[in-house]
Amino acid sequence: MSQIAAAVQSDSTLNLKTLAADVVALAQNAGATDAEAVVSEGDEFSVSVRMGEVETLQESGSRGLGLRVFMGQRSASASTSDLTPDGIAQLVSGAMALVRVTEEDTFAGLPDAADFGQLEDDLHLYFDDVYSLPASERISYARRAEAAALASDARIANSQGGHFDAATGRKVLANSRGFLGEYRSSYCGISAAPLAIDANGAMQRDFWSSSARRLADLESPEAIGQEAARRALRRLGARRVPTQRVPIVFAPEVARSLIGHLFEAASGDSIWRSASFLAGQLGESVAAAAITVIDDHTMILPNGAGGFGTSPFDGEGLPTRRTTVVESGVLKTYLLNTYTGRKLGMRSTGNATRGLAGSPGIGSGNLFLLPGEKTPEEIIAEIPAGFYVTSLMGFGANLVTGDYSRGASGLWIENGELTFAVEEVTIAGNLREMLRNISAIGSDLIFRSSVTSPTLRVDGMTVAGA
């Protein structure tokens, strides 16, 4: 344990890369045929302000260590936040005790040594300025966002708050096959959630936010508050509509969920279990010809910062990449980590995710649908009667059958224009048909999160209301 003791002399001198490599060596010395260690540390600041007063204020930091060990085709994992020599010794002994009693799995194991690697270019994931503001100014950002919403209209008389968040993190991954990598990341965000009240006392809530890797790229608190207020106000007077089949236009903030469902259906975990409507569809047409979906873990955004889903290596130490999931409507690949790749007789696509505990999962990088040429206004103008969806509720998507049913609210389209607000309705269809029935794609692709879509028009769905 001498090397561990040296690596964890104090919080100020903790060498995470050395620690990860040494824990792997300890596991091998304890009898592991292979081992993988992941170390993470981070800190975060969060403040919520309601009606001008600070409601919650949180500042915290964390460190953790996860270990996955193998004995032949057996595997087990354990994690700890105790990074003292004694804590690490208990972690290693606990993982080794578990691995001796687990079942063998012929598909278990680390990737081949030749597959490891990482992107060497600076992906611009970390910026110091997220913590450049003193605490008083961070609180001021939250206050300013809420105040802008409250000042925008007399009908905005209450609020669920303004918020400001900032966080930084660091991740180190090491294994017994020679991989050792690390990267740092940063995040900051502002949001506001005002309440609009009509003449009858009925209330409607909405919100808006801005997120970025560096403070300089955030929208102003005033712009966030004003947009949140506009969205709350347009919901006043909301009512149900009769049940009918009409075109549905998904605003970008909800259209992204359809792209997320597509990713989940193409995930190797769903495919090898035959729990996806896309099982057996590789190379087949699964969506409208205009649909091309990209999963890019290497993206640098137009503002020069790395995307929210960008990283130099995946959760198993494989170099990240840009992958075309669907091209012109054709399913080009499944999304795989090493385990699911072996299950399907394929190779990993670099989509492994790794927390501190458990085996690697599958996750997206910057997942997006390529934009079309029409503006949202042009898409709406072509619809005599339809539903513009701005909010979804529930989790009514069955990946096995494709059946889709979710609560929704938004605005009714009449003669090509947005008219009155709609609420308490359900939209229903089938993901197989919905993907094929996307008849218009907006030009408004903006990377506000790691999963992004422009405006989408989907035909043939049912709005179930009054």
N, C-alpha and C positions, 0 to 999 in steps of 0.2 A: 504493500500500500504506500510505499514511500513516494512514488511518482504522483499519486493522487494527493497526498498531503502537500506536496510541493505546488500542485496546481491550484489548491484551494486554501492557500495561506490566509487570505482575507478577501472580503468582498471587493476591495479596491484593486487587488492584484489577480483576481480570478481570470485565468486564461481558458476561455471556453473551448478553443480548438485543441489545446493540449489535453484538457479534461476529457473531451469526447474520445480522442484517440486512446487515451490511457484506460478509459472504461472498457473500450473494445478489447484492449490487450488483457485486462483483468478477466473479462468473460472467457477469452480463449484460454487463459491460464487455468480457469476453473473447469475447463472441459468442453467449452462450446466449439463446435467445428466451424461456425461462422457467427459473427455478431455485428450489430448495427446500433449506434448510439446517436441520439438527437438531443441537442441542448438548445433551449430557447430562453431568452430574457426579454423583458419589455417593461415599459412604463406608460401610464396613461393618465390623462387629466380630463375630467368631465364636469361641466357645470350646467344646471338647469335653472332658469329664471322664470318666475311666473308673476305677472302683473308688476314687473319691475323689481321684485324681491328675489333674492337667491333662495331657491327651494332645496337643491341638493348640490353638494360640491364634493368631488371625489378625486383624490390623487393617489396613485398606487404604483407599485412595481412588483415584478415577479420573476422568478427563475425556476426552471424545471429541467429534469433530465429523464429521458426515456431510453430503454434498452430492449432490443429484440435479440434473442439468442436462438441458435439452431444446434441441434444434435442430430446429424444426418438429416432425415426428413421430418423431424419433429421441430416445432417452434413454439416459443412463448415470449411474452413481453411483460414488462413492469415499468413503473415510473415513480419518480419521487421529486419532492421540492427540497429535500434535505441534501445539500451538496457538501456536507462534511464528510471526511473519510469514513466515519462509522455509517453514515446514511448511504453512501455509495456501496460500501461493503454489503449492507443489508439488501440493497437493490440487486446486486449481482447474485448473491446467494439465493434470493427469492426467485429471480428469473430462472436460475439453474434448477431449483427445486421443481418449478412448474414444468420446465421443458422435459424433465424425466418422466412425467406422468401424462403427457399429452399423446394424442393419437398421431401416427405417421400420416403424412400427406405427400403424395408423390409430386405435387406441384409446388410445394413450399421451397423456399430458398431465395437467397439474394440474386440479383441479376448477374449475368456473366461479367467478368472483370473487364472485358473489352468494350462493354456497353457504357461504362461510367464516363462522366465528363460534365463540364459546365461551360456556359457562355462566358468568355473572358472579357467582352466589352462591358463598359460601364452602362448599366441599364437605368441609371438615374432613379433608383428606388428610395433613396434616403436624402433628406434635406434637413439641415439644422434649424431652419427658421420656424418649424412647427412649434418650437418652444422658445422662440425669440421674444414673445410678448410676456410681460409680467402678468401675474395672476389677475390683477385688477383690470387689465385690458382684455384678457380672455373673457372675464365676466362681462365686460362692456360689450364685447361682440354679441353675446347672447342677449343682453338687454337691448342693444340697438336693433337686432332682428325682430324681437317682439314689439318694440316701440314703433317700428316702421309699419308693422301690420296693424297695430291698434290705431295709428294715426291716419291710415289710408281711407277709412270710411267710418261714418258714425254707426253703421250696423255691426262693426267689429268692436264689440263691447266686452269681450272676455277672451281668455287665451288658455291653452294648455301648455304654453311656455315657449321660451326661446332657449336654444341649446348651443353650446360650443364644446367640441371634443378635440383632443390631440393625443397622439400616441406614437411611440417609436418601438421597434422590435429588432431582434437579432436572432438568427437561426444558424446553427452549426450541425452538420451531418457528417458522421464518420462511420466507416465499416471496415471489416477485416479483409476486404479485397482491394484495399488501396485507395478508396475514395475519401477525401477530406475537403469539404467545402463550407462556405459561410456566405451570408449576405445580411445586410441591414435594410430596414424599411421604415417609412414614416407615413403619417396620416393626420389630416385635420378636417374638421367639418363644422358647418353651421346649419341650423334648421330652426323653423318657426312653425307653430301649430295653432293658428287663431280660430276662434269661434265666431261665426256670424249669426246674428239674431234678426228674424224678420218681424213685421208689425204685429204678428200674432204670437210672438214669443217662441216660435219654433227655431231650433238651433241646428246649425250645420258646421262641421269641422273639416278642415283640410290642412295640408302642410306642404312645405317645400324645403329643399335643402341643397347644399353645395358641399362637395367633398373633393379633396385634392391631396397630393403627396407633399406639397409645400404650401405654406401660408399665402405666398404671393399669388397663387393660382385660384384661391377662393373667390367666389363672387362676393360682393359687398354685403354686409348684414342688411343694409337697407333694401337692396334688390331682392334678397331672400324673403324678407318680411312682406314686401309689397306683392310679390308673386304668390306667397302663401295666402295673403288676404284675397287676392283676385280669385284664387281657386276656391276658397271658402264661400265667397259671395256668389259665385255662379251656381252653387249648389242650393241656394235658397229657393223655396217653392217646389222642391223635388216631389215627384209623385210616381206612382206605378203606371205602367202602360199595359194594354191588353196583350195576351199571349199571341205571338205571331212569328213568322219566319221573315227576317229582314237581314240585309247586309250589316255586319258589325265592324266597326273601325276601332282597333285597339290603339290607344295613345302609347307613345314609346315606353312610359313608365310601367305599363301593364303588358305590352307586347313582348317585353323581355322575358316574361314568364313562359310564353309559348316556346321560345328558344331554349329556355331552361328545361322544359319538358322533353324537347327533342334530344337534348344532351343526355338526360337521364335515361331515355329509351335506348340511346346508342351506347350507353355505358356497358363495359364488359361484364360487370356484376349482374346487370339485368339480362344480358344476352346469354351467358352460359347457363343461367338458371331457367332460360326460356320464359322469362317474366317480362317480356317486352313485345310490343306489337311490331318492332323492327327486327326481331330475331329471324334469321334466314333471308333478310332483305338486302344484304350487302351487294352492291352493284345494280340494285333495282331502283326504279323511280319511286320515290316516297313523298315527293312534294311537288308543288308547281314548278314549271321550268324556270321561272324567274328567281327561284330560291337558291342562294349560295350561303352556306353557314361556315364561318371560320372559327377555329379555336387557336388563338395566337398567344403563346406564353412569352414572346420576345418583344412585344410591341412597345415602342416609344410613342407617346401621344404627341399631337401637334405642338403642345406647349413645352415640349422637351423633357417631360417627366415620364417615368415608366408607367405603364398601364396598371390598373388596380389588380390585374391578374398576372402580371409579369414577374418572372423569377429566373435566375440563371440555371437552376437545376430543379428536378422534381423531387417528390418525397422519397425517392429511392436513390437519388444521386445520378440520374440520367440527365443529359443535357436537354433543355426545353426546346421547343420547336413551334413552327406554325403548321397547323394541320387543317386541311379542307375536309370538313365533316360531310357536308352535302354540297354538290356542285351541279348547278343547273337542274336541281330537283333530284339528282341521283345520290344515294347514300354511298359515299366513297370509303368510309372506314368506321370501325367501332373505336371507342375510346378506352384504352387499356392501361393497366399497370402490368408488372411482370407476372403476377399470379394469374390474373384473368387472361393474359396473353397465352400463357402456357395451357390454361384450360381449353382455349379455343384453337390451339395450334398456330398462334400468331405471335408477333413481337409487340412489346410495349410501345405505346405511342407517346410516352413521356407524361402521362396524366396521373401518376401516382401522387397521392397526398399523404402526409404523415403528421399525426399529432404525437404527443408524448407517449400515449398508451395505445396498445392494439396494433393490428397489422395495417399496412398501407391501404387507403381507400382510393377512389377515383374522383378527380375534380377537374374543373375547367380552368383555363387561363383567362385570357380576354376573349370571351365567346360573343360573337356578333353575327348579325345577318347583313350582308352587303346591301347598301341603300339602293333605292330606285331613283327615278327622275322626277316624280310628282311631289309637289308640296302637300302637306296635310290639307290645306285649304282646297287644293285641286281635287284631292281624293274625295273629300266631303261634298264638294260641289256636284259630283257626278251621281249622288245618291238621292232619289226622291223621298225615301223614308228609310231610316236606319237608326242605329244606336252607336254613339261614340262613347266607348268605355274608358273611364279614367281611374276606376278603382275596382279591385277584385277581393272577394272574401272567401275563406275556406280553402280546402285542398282537394277539390273534387276532380282529380285527374287519375284515371286508372291506366297505368302503363301497360298492363297485360292486354286489355281489350281496346284501349284507346278512348274509352268513354270519358267524356268531359262535361262537368256541370259545376258552375261556381256562381256564388252570389256576386252581383255587380251593381255599380252605380256609374252615372255619367250624364251625358246630355243627349237629347233626342234630336235626330237629324230630320228636317222637313224641308223639302224642295231645295236641297243642297246647302242648307244653313243650319247651324246649331241653334236650337230654340229653347226648350225648357229642360230643367234638371230632372233626372230619373233616378229612383232608388227602389230598394226592396224588390228587385227582380232577379231572376236567374238566367244565365245564358248556358245553353247546352248544345253539344255536338259530339263529334268523335275526332280525336286527334289525327287519325289517318286521313279523314276527309277534310279536316280543317287545313292541314298542311297542303293538300292538293287544291283547296279552294281559296287560297290566298290570291286575290285578283288584282291587288295594287300594293306597292311598296313605296313608302315615303322616302324623300331625300334627306330627312331630318335625323341622321345618325349622329348622336353625340355621346361620347364615352363618359357617362356619369357614374358608372359602376363597372364591375368586371363582366357582367352579362348585359348586353346592350342590343337594342333593336330600334329601327325606325318605326314610324307609324305603319300599321298593317290593316288592310281590308280583307275580311274573311266572309265569303258568301255561304248561304245554306244553313246557318245556325238558327236556333230557336231562342227567342226571348220569352221567358215564362213570367207573366206578371198577373195583372188583375183578371 
